Each structure stands twice: as structure tokens, then as C-alpha cells.
Amino acid sequence: MRWISVRGLSDMQVIHVLADKYMLHPLAIEDVLTGKQRPKVDDYPGSGEHPGRLLVVAQTIRQSEQHLTSKQLSFFLRRNTLFTFQDSLQDVFEPVRRRIESQRSRLRTNDVSFLLYALPDCLVQTHGWL
């Protein structure tokens, strides 16, 4: 299992290199970079040498003082790899990273789809985000 986490979306060269190397669909990359997509799940079926991919776009909402803040998180799921893209440099997934370091963590014994489940769950449990 591999988790590639991209924090900050300003380095277009890195994003395009990842997209080319891992064959991430150009329309999906556009959705990641737009930043204001509706929450959605898109299935990009595999064909030939191109593996199937799943794109999940989520919006987090957080209340701070008197206003609501919204941020987009995007997840690409491949057979053994999960990509996360967040526009902020802040590491909102640090609690999950700490869990992965534990030898007894279920995250170490499950497949990458369990990681996809654990990351949004972390946002709700740890940060109180919706």
C-alpha cells in the first residue's frame, strides 16, 4: 500500500508529473485544481495498461468564530495507491499518520480502501469537520 499526500496545489509541475506517472485522468486533475467542486465520486474504469481509478471529492465545512470555512479534499484510489490532494499546507491527516506508525494499527493490515475510509473519518472525529 502506498499513500501519496499532496499538500498545497501551487506547484503545477509536481501535480502534472504525478498525473502522468500514475495515469490520473486529466478531467479529474482539473476537478482537483478547481477547488470548488461539489462532493462527488467518479469511477474511471481501467482499460489495457491503464488501471481503474476512483476519484472522491469532498468538501469540509468548519465553523470558526462567526463564519463557515470550506475546503476541498480530493482522493484518488488505485489498486494499491491512494493520493490525497489538499489546497492547504496544513496536515489535517496527522492523526492518521501517527496511527500508521503503530505496529498494531489496523491501517497497516488492511488494504488502501480502508485508508480511504479512515482519512475522512479522521476529519470528523479529530477536527469536528463535516
N, C-alpha and C positions, 0 to 999 in steps of 0.2 A: 504494500500500500504506500502511496506517495501523496503528500499534501503540499501543494504549491500555493502559497499565500502572497497575493499582490496587494500591498498597502500603498495607496496613492496612485492616481491614474494619470500623472503628468508625463511620465517617461514613455512616450508612444513607441519608441524603438523596442523597449523590453516587451511591451504588450504585443507588438507585431511579431517579434521573434517567437514568443510563446505560442501565439496563434498559428504561425506557420509550422513550427516544430511539432505541435500536438494536434494539428489539423482542426482547429476550432473554427466553426463556421463564421464567415465574415459578417453576416447579419446578426449573429449572436454577439460578436465583438462590438458591433455598433450599439446594440442594446446595453452592453456593459458600460460603454463610454458615454452614452447619452445621459445617464444618471437620473432620469425621471421616468422610468418605465413603470407601468402598472405591474403589480406582482403577477408572476406567470411561471408556467413550466412549459418548455418547448423540448420536444424529442427530435433529435437529429439522427435518424437511423443510419446504421453502418452500411457500407457497400464496398465490395472489393477490399482494397487495403485500408479504407477509411473506417475506423471503429465507430460504433454508435456513441452518441454523446447526449447528455441531458443538461439543459440549461434551466436553472431556477433563479428567478429574480425576486428578491424580497425587499420590502420597504420597512424600515424600522421607524417607530414613532416614539419619541421620548418627550416628556414634559420637563422643561427647565424654567424655573421661575414662573413667568406668566405666559409663556408661548410654547408651542409644539415644534419640535425639530424632527425632520425626516431625513433619513439617509438610505441609500440603496446599497444592498449587498447582492452580489451575483455569485453563483456557484455553477461550475461545470463539472459534471460527473462523467468520468470514463471508467472503463473496466477496473483499473487499479489505481486511478489517479483522481484526486479532487483538487480543483482550482477554486480559490476564493478571491474575489476582487472587491475591494472597498476603497472608496474615494479618500478616506481619511488615513493618515499615517498612524493613528491610534490603533493599538492592537486590542480589539474588542474580544478576541478569542483567547486571550492569555490563560483563562481558567482551563480551557480545553488542552492547551499546550502542556500545562502542568499535569493534567490527568494522563496525557500520553506518556510522560516521563516515568510514571509509576509502573513498575513491572507487573503489578496485579490489575492494571486497568483493563476494563472490557474493551476500550478503544484499541488496545494492542492485539486483541484476539479476534476481533470482528473485521468484516470487510469495509471497504471505503464507503459503502452506503450508510453504515452505522455512523461514520464520521459526519456525513451529510445531515443525518438526524441530530447528532449531538451539538453541532455548531449553532443552529437557530435556537435550540433548546437552551443553550448556554446564555444566549442573549436575554431570554425571558427570565430564566432562573437567577442569573447573576446581576444583570443590569436593570431588570424590570421593564425591558423594552417590549413592545408589541410587535 
